[in-house]
Amino acid sequence: MQQWFTQVDGLWQFKFGIEDHLFAREAAASCQVFLSDDEDEHTDNVLRSCYNCMYRRWQPSSFQCYKTRIKP
């Protein structure tokens, strides 16, 4: 997880921004909680990508993963 994400305010923020499809696909391939969002919300043409995950929330320069919250 830490090779693709960094901790920010108790959430995991993707390190590689909004256009690095290769790393978003690698992260999703290793994710045990990936769940595809509605097709009209997809931004990557490969289904299993963090960019297409139901649990990602877009930020101005990246996204945060809301499924794998960091426990205090």
Secondary structure as UniProt FT lines:
FT   TURN            2..4
FT   STRAND          5..8
FT   TURN            9..10
FT   STRAND          11..14
FT   TURN            15..18
FT   HELIX           21..29
FT   HELIX           39..41
FT   HELIX           50..52
FT   TURN            54..55
FT   STRAND          56..58
FT   STRAND          63..65
//
